[in-house]
Amino acid sequence: MGTLAELKEIIDRWDQQDDARRIHSRPRTIGEYFAAEQPLLAPLPEEPFETGRLSTPRVDRYSQICVG
C-alpha cells in the first residue's frame, strides 16, 4: 500500500464486500439494513467540528486516571 488513494480503494472494496454480509440468521444483509436506516440519519453539520481530543492524563499513586 503506497498512497492514501490506494488505501481508500481497499477500504471501499471492504465496505462493498461487507454490504453483502449477513449477520448470523438475520433476514437481511448489512447493506439492506443500512439502506433502510440511511434516510433517518441526520446530515453532518456545515461547520467543522472537533472529532477527537488529545490529552495527557496523569496516573496517581493508586493507579487511577482522572479524565475530563
N, C-alpha and C positions, 0 to 999 in steps of 0.2 A: 504494500500500500504506500504510494508515494505522495499523493496530494489530497487535499481536503475534498476535491471534486470526486476522486476515486472512492474515498470513504463514504461520501454521500450516496454514491451509486450502490455501494454494498449495502448500506443501511436501507435504502429504498427497496432493494431486492428482498432483504429480510422481511421488511414490512409487507410486501406483496405476498410473500410465502405465508406469513402469519395470518393474513386475511382469510386464507383458505383453511386454516386450522380449526378444529372443533375441540372444545374442552370436554373431556370425558363423554358423557352421554347427553350433553345439551343438544337441543334440536337444531340450533343454528350455528353458523361459523362466526368467528370473531369479526370478520368483515360485515356480515349481515347485522350483527348486534351494533356495530359502530354506525352503520348506515341508518339504523333506527334511532340511535341516540344523537347523531350529529345535528339534526335540526334543533334540538333542545339546548345545545351548548351556547353559552354567551360569547359574543365576539370579544376579541382581545381589545384592550383599551388603545386609543390612538397615541397617547403619550407614552414614552418609555417608562419602564418600571424596574425596580430592583428585583432580580430573580434569585439572589442569594446574598449571603452576608459572611464575610470572613471575620473570624475572631480568634483571639489567643487567650483562652481561659486558663486560669491557674488552678492547680490541684493543691488542696490544703493537706495538712498532715494526716487527715482521716481518709485520704484518697477520694475526696468529694470535689466535684466541679460545679461552680455556680455559673449558669448560663442565663443571660438576659436579666 
